[in-house]
Amino acid sequence: MAPDRQPKPGIWIYTKEDHPEMFDDEQYDWDKYDMLLWQISDEEMKGKSYKTDSLMLNENEITIKVNFYYGETDPEGKFPRQYLLVEKGILDGKTFKIETIDGEELSLQ
């Protein structure tokens, strides 16, 4: 079970101090990890399933590379999203962009 989708696309970072109640302290080691949520809004992606292929960390920016996940679709036609556990603190102060593994930039607005 996951929280409801966000009302708009974007990037959210959850920490020990600020995370959805359902991600309780016993389920995740918030002293070691933060959580990243991405949710895209490209109409042609609606109802399809995309998964993170890689995170590319640069000095000031993180590029989230996603790939179409065959065999899974959302029957309700919602926009793709994914939660990722990441090393604590590596997302601090970074900007984000999200693109397919082919380099097509996807909308976070």
C-alpha positions as CSV (number, residue, x, y, z in Angstrom):
1,M,0.0,0.0,0.0
2,A,1.3,3.5,-0.9
3,P,0.1,7.0,-0.1
4,D,-2.3,8.7,-2.6
5,R,-0.6,10.3,-5.5
6,Q,0.4,13.9,-5.2
7,P,-2.0,16.5,-6.7
8,K,0.7,17.6,-9.1
9,P,3.9,16.2,-10.6
10,G,7.3,16.8,-9.1
11,I,10.0,15.6,-6.8
12,W,9.6,15.1,-3.0
13,I,12.2,14.2,-0.5
14,Y,11.2,12.5,2.7
15,T,13.5,12.4,5.7
16,K,13.4,11.1,9.3
17,E,11.9,14.4,10.4
18,D,9.3,14.7,7.5
19,H,7.8,11.6,5.9
20,P,4.3,10.1,5.4
21,E,3.0,8.4,8.5
22,M,2.6,5.1,6.7
23,F,6.5,4.9,6.3
24,D,7.0,4.3,10.0
25,D,10.3,4.3,11.7
26,E,10.3,0.5,12.1
27,Q,9.9,-0.1,8.4
28,Y,12.7,2.1,7.2
29,D,16.1,3.1,8.7
30,W,15.7,6.8,8.6
31,D,19.1,7.3,10.2
32,K,20.7,5.8,7.0
33,Y,18.2,6.7,4.3
34,D,16.1,9.4,2.8
35,M,13.3,8.7,0.4
36,L,12.8,10.3,-3.0
37,L,9.4,10.3,-4.8
38,W,9.2,11.3,-8.4
39,Q,5.9,11.8,-10.2
40,I,5.7,12.8,-13.9
41,S,2.9,14.4,-15.9
42,D,3.5,13.7,-19.5
43,E,0.1,12.8,-21.0
44,E,1.5,10.1,-23.2
45,M,2.9,8.3,-20.1
46,K,-0.5,8.3,-18.3
47,G,-1.5,4.8,-17.3
48,K,1.9,3.3,-18.1
49,S,4.4,2.0,-15.7
50,Y,7.9,3.5,-15.5
51,K,10.7,2.5,-13.1
52,T,13.9,4.2,-12.3
53,D,16.9,2.8,-14.3
54,S,19.5,5.0,-12.6
55,L,20.3,8.1,-10.7
56,M,23.1,10.2,-12.1
57,L,24.6,12.5,-9.4
58,N,26.4,15.6,-10.6
59,E,27.7,18.4,-8.4
60,N,24.5,20.4,-8.4
61,E,22.0,18.2,-10.2
62,I,20.5,14.7,-10.1
63,T,19.2,13.2,-13.3
64,I,16.7,10.4,-12.8
65,K,16.7,8.0,-15.7
66,V,13.5,6.0,-16.2
67,N,12.5,3.1,-18.4
68,F,9.2,1.8,-19.4
69,Y,8.3,-1.3,-17.4
70,Y,6.7,-3.7,-19.7
71,G,3.8,-5.8,-18.5
72,E,2.4,-3.3,-16.0
73,T,-0.1,-0.6,-16.7
74,D,-2.3,1.4,-14.4
75,P,-6.0,0.6,-15.1
76,E,-7.0,3.9,-13.5
77,G,-4.8,5.8,-15.9
78,K,-2.7,7.6,-13.3
79,F,0.6,9.3,-13.9
80,P,3.8,7.2,-13.2
81,R,5.6,7.7,-10.0
82,Q,8.1,5.8,-7.9
83,Y,9.5,5.9,-4.3
84,L,13.3,5.3,-3.9
85,L,15.4,4.9,-0.8
86,V,18.7,6.8,-1.2
87,E,21.7,7.4,1.0
88,K,20.9,10.0,3.6
89,G,21.9,13.5,2.6
90,I,22.9,12.9,-1.0
91,L,19.9,14.8,-2.3
92,D,20.5,18.0,-0.2
93,G,20.7,21.2,-2.2
94,K,20.4,19.5,-5.6
95,T,18.1,20.3,-8.5
96,F,16.4,17.5,-10.4
97,K,15.5,16.5,-13.9
98,I,13.9,13.3,-15.1
99,E,14.4,11.7,-18.5
100,T,13.9,8.4,-20.3
101,I,17.0,6.2,-20.9
102,D,16.9,7.5,-24.5
103,G,17.4,11.1,-23.2
104,E,13.8,12.4,-23.6
105,E,13.2,14.9,-20.8
106,L,9.9,14.4,-19.0
107,S,7.7,17.0,-17.4
108,L,7.8,17.6,-13.6
109,Q,5.3,20.5,-13.9
